[in-house]
Amino acid sequence: MKSRGFLAAAAIGAASVSPAPSYAQSFHVTLTEVQALFQSRDLGARRMVQESLKHAGYYNGAIDGAWGPGTAAAFRALMASDRYQRHAPTWTFAPEVQVSETMFFLTSDAYM
C-alpha cells in the first residue's frame, strides 16, 4: 500500500514538472505586436527602424518615425522574407523579446 502511494505521488510530481519553460519556443509574432512596440519607442528608434527597412528595400516612405501603411507593408514584407523565415522559427526567447527581435531584425548582424 505504501509503495502504491509513493508511485502515485511520483507520477503526479513527474507530470507537473515541465522540461522547459513555456516561453522556450518560437511563437508567431503578429504585425499588431510589432506596431505596438514600434509606437512605444522614442522617435529616434522609430526612425532608425524605418531607415533599416528602407536600406534593406522594404520601405520607400519618408523617415518620419510614424507608423503608417508604408511601415506596416514593410514589416509584412520583412516577416515574409526568406531571411526572416529562416531565423524566426529558431528563436526561443520570451515572446516579448521575439517581438523586439522582429522590430530590430535588420539592425542585427546575428541574422545576416
Steps between C-alpha positions, in 0.01 A plus 500: 500500500778740588688434177184560300457841671863583426463405134184708466672799659802453273276484192317817602829677571647391166190617315526845654867548412544678172818421306532860380335833572189568295671791321788283378351466156449717199161661472335686217572874528211710370510832322282646778764408759777656290289814452439534875871467575592739218260763630630462856856592398643850478513687171869423444448125532197508269697691237791257532264210436354673193850577369594132541184393318572751222866396468390136465248592229181438699398863557483793263319761706622799696722441802256667736476249785126460447322167460302516181410279205857508368655386827235231541560375144875501559465284810263263321757458223785459749310237699422310179862513379712187470761641738247572776324168444833321530583656839177581685383138541822420690451770764434375851489838673202621700220619266564869577864456404399329174288805416799724573728276290252538214493877526879529512569202272674705232730677745656176627796325343382179666247440223713575195 
